[in-house]
């Protein structure tokens, strides 16, 4: 008798409604406008489905007998969504929908893709689709950065059931504005029918669902999974594939009669368990004879509404997915759908027609799952954890090459319980970790606190995984990190797992600068005030080659100095081998002095510098790359962008395609394992360089910077070659020495005497010509005036008379010489 009473009480408790209903009816006081002209969209399936914009939670799409798009979470009456007649859709049957970036909704209507901007109410057709498609797939990322935008813009469009590899597959990298054909070579190895193709960003993979003879199997196109496949599973009818939000790798594959899940992007496919209290009823809920009418999921939860009007709820985890029956609903399921508005908050939405107005009303019923499960009639084991928290949730972290990241989480178990923490990464091929748990004090009631410490870095750097398991270190990737409780019960509704997104790629906060401790301004050579005032300098035509021209320069080049970007030039002595000191900064903090390989080029084309090493002295095993190589291969492409980490090949590795043929060739790479340096030629002036890091194993970023140097100390260029000048000097010295010896000896001979007499006669003839009156008189007057002007007061009168008499005598002497 007691057992019967308990059973009756339990039945009454279970029959109680799990939520209270309310009706949304707005905007019907005045006569409403008629519906727009066009075709009313409807869902091709008999099921109903609600799609939420993961990045804008109030934007919701309802797919059923009619299609509704709400921008306020169905808090107002709405007309059905209508596609204009100008789109020429024919039968307006919707088979797939996806919220793209921004305010764009993509719909597959009658085997064609249409784009609808719900903010501007504009319809359009993306370019590039030339054959029928049935589905569109993608995954949203809501963080505001370039990497996340690229993920959201990656889409596939395909025809489910098409024969591989001939069925057309399209991809888009701009959010669905246009599509391109996927190369058939990528799917040539498949010969079944196409169940779907997806971007699995959680593993940085492209997954292809191939179906052969009622068996489905996921294949992957990127290394290291390109030669492996997932576990086969039963595929007797077409299955819709839901990529759950959060990039954790969770999938849901469902139809009205089938329900499968995967915790790792299709590598393992599992069934969904059904529990009642603390007892598992079945390992596959589909064997319980259910027909699914609507399905709802968020990052961690799963719910079903069946044609039998049963409502199921459960959590989806790495160790399994379990459901319990919450209630048997009393409402009609035909126009009813379910969706999660928040963790543990399940909304039941029913479309209600209004015979007097074209707009439809909505009946809403919100289920607080945590409150429902606390009912003793469910006999569910209480949650074994009181607290699980961390500051890492709802964030995106970046791990650049050769970097590490430390995360932590706090866990407080329920007294008397010993929960098992679980740390998982969605992409172990790229991201590895170590986790430690330590005791971290006590709570006020004496309960223990535990701290979980997680150290993350690229799997390649841990050195413990097989090379066939790790992804290429040159390729950036993405992975999620999730902290959960392995043995938590279904009652832990509000205790959701801690999850964050890790980008193994370029750290946008990282930049490089060239150290400038001694500048031309600090040494007084240049004035910073003048440099900021439209300072110009000239490059001689002999010192540079015009950019993108093979011929030499015809004129000098006038250059404006960009002080705002370059600052004061670094000071370098022309004849001293020099290498820039490159600093790495992150978030405004100096992180290290860079030792990676990099190249420099003078942006104005100056060529009066060289390098200290050759291919041989740099110990190259293959021919090194240089700027000439890229200019030859790429013609007139801007030389500042053609040599980078994507196309750099080290000469320190054997390369059969590029053997070392010219060991004396200049080695133009700086940094890394060599001590190569720059040697400036005999030219003073300003050089402006672009420095680019080409080492593919240093950072995923394209690190580059501009800097300037001022070269000083070079003497002017000689008019003649040094060898010629030295030769002439030596010959002159030898000739002078010989003449000093030969001339005195030659003068003692008869021929020497005749030479002396000739010179004497020549001298006397010259003197006679110069002793004419006007020359002699002018000379005497000049001498006299100089003596008089120099000492006018110091010449005694007697001495003046004597001087006059000497002058008269000289005149007579001159006259006598003239007579002779």
C-alpha positions, 0 to 999 in steps of 0.5 A: 500500500505504501509503495502504491502511494509513493508511486502515485505521488511520484506520478503526480509530481512528474505530471506537473508542468515544467514551465508556465506558458505566456503568449507574445502578441504585439503590434495589433492595435491598429490595422497591420499592413498586408504581407509583402509580395513573394514566396513564403519560405517553409522548411523542407523537413517535417521537423522544426528547428530553431537556429540562434546566431551564436554571436548575436543571441537575440537574432533567431531563425525558426524553421517549420511550416513557415519560416520566421526571423526574429531580432528580439528573441521572438518577443514580438509578433512577426509575419513569415519570412518571404523571398521576393518574386524577383529571386525566381526561387520556384518552390520556396523549400528551405533545406539549410540555413546559416548565420554568416558574419555581420547581419547576413543570413544564408539560405538554401532554397530550392537547391540555390543559395540566397543571401538575406541582409536582415538589417537592410532587408535586401536579398541577393544571390552569391556568385560562383554557384553553377550547380544545385546544392542542398546544404551550407556548412560553417562555424561561427567565431565571435571574438573580435580579431582577424583570425576569428573573422577568417574562421567565420568566413570559411564556408562550404556549399554542397549537394548531399547525396552527390556521387564522389568525387564528381559532385561539385563542392563549393567553398567561400572565404568571404562569408558567402558573398561568393563561392569557388569550386573545390579542386576535385583532386582533394576528394579524388580518393573517395568513391562513395556518396557525399554526406557533407563537408565541413570546416572542423576548426577545432582540429584545423581540419576539413572533414568529409563525410563519405557514405558507402553501403549504409555506413558513414565515415569521416575523412580528413584532408589535412596532415596528419589525419589525411591518411586516416579516417574516423570509426564507421557508423550506421548511416541508413538515412540522411543525417543532418550534422550540427557543429556545436558552438565553442569550437570544442569538436562536438558534433550532433548527427540526427534525423527523426529516427537516429541520434548520434554524437561525436566529441572529436569532430567525427573520429569517434561516433557514439550513441546517446544514453537514456537514464532514469534516476541513477539507472541507465535504461539504454545505451542508445535512446533511439532503440527506445522507439522515439521520433524526434520532432525538434532538437536543441543544443548549446556549447554543453547541453542537448535537448529533444522534443519527440513526436510523442510529446516527451521532453528530454534533457542531457549534457554532452561531454567527452566521456559520453552523452546522457539524457533524462526525460523531464516531462511529457508535454501537453501541447501540440508539437506540430508548430513547436520547437525548442532552443536554449536561451542560456545554460540550463534554460530551455525555451519551448516555442510554439507558433500561433496563427491569428486569423485577423492579422497576417502577423503570427503570435508566439507562445513561449514556455521557459524550462529552468532545468536545474529547478526541475531536476531538484524534484525528488521524484527524479532521484538524481544523484546530487552534484559532486562539485560546489565550485569550478571557476577560472578567469580563462572562460570567454577569452581567446589566447594566442600561443606563438611559435616557441611560446608557452601559456599558463592557465589555472582553475579553482575547484571546490568539491562537495564535502565527502566527495572526490571528483576527478578533474578532466583537462582536454584539448580539441586539437592534440596534434597542434597543442600539448599540455601538462596539468597538475593539481595542488591543494589550495587552502580551505573554505570557511566551513573547512572544505578543501580548495584545489588549484588546477595548473595547466601549461600549454605549448605547441605539441611539437615542442613537448617532444613526446609525441610521434612525428606522424601525430604532430601537425606541421609546425609551420602551419597555424592552428586552433584548439579549445581547452576544456576543464570539466569534471569527469564523474560529475552527475547530470544534476550539475546543470549550473556547473558548466565546463570551463572552456577557452579558445587557443590560437596557435598562430600569430600574436598580434601584440608582438612587434620588432624594433632595431635597437638605437642606443647611439644615433647620429642625433645624440652624437651631434652629426644630425639635428632632430629639429631639422630632420622633422622639418621636411628634411631631404637628402640626395642619393648619387646616381652611381650609388643606387639602382631604381626600384623595379628597373634593371637599368642604372640610374640616370639622375641623382635621387632626392629623398624626403626623410620620414622622421615620424616612422624612422626617428634619428638614424643609427650611427655606423662607421663605414668600414666596420662590419655591422649587424642590427640588434633586433628587439622583440616587444610584446604588449609594450614590454621588451621580451627578448633580443631576436636571434632568428634569421632575417634579411634587409633591403635598402628601400631606395635602391642603394647598393653601396653595401655588401655582406661579410660572408659567402655561401662557403664561409656560411657553411651552406650545404645548398645554394643560398637564396638572395634578392637576385633570385627573387627578382629573377623569378618574380620580375617587377614585383615589389622586392620589399614583399617577395622574400618572407617566411613563407618562401624562405629555404635555408641553405644549411640543409641539403637540397637536391633541387638547388645544389651549391654551385657558386660557393663564392656567392654573397650570403645575404641572410643575417642572424640565426646560426651565422655571424654575417654582417653588413659592410658599408662602402665608401659613402657617407649618408643615410640608408633606409632599410626594411628588415623582414624576418624569414625564419619560418620557425620563429613566429607565425607573424610576418615580422618586419620593421623600417629603420635608418642608419647614418654612415660616416667616416668615409673619405672622398673617392679618389680621382684615379684608381689607387694602384695607378696613383701608387705606381706613379708615386713610386716611379717619380721617387725612383726617377728623382733618386736617379736624377740626383745621382746622374746629373752631378756626374754628367756635368763633369763631362764635356757635354755637361760643360756645354750644357752649363754654358748654354744655361748661363747664356740663357740666364743672362739673356733673360736677365737682360730682357728683364732689366729694361727701364720700365721694369727696373724702374717699376721694381725699384719704385715698388721696393722703395715705396714698401721701405718708405711705407714700412719705416717712414720715421726711422730712416735718418736723413744721412741714410736717405742721402746715401740711398739717393746716391746709390739710386743715381749710381744704379741709373748710370750703371743701367745706362752703361749696360744699355750702351753695351 
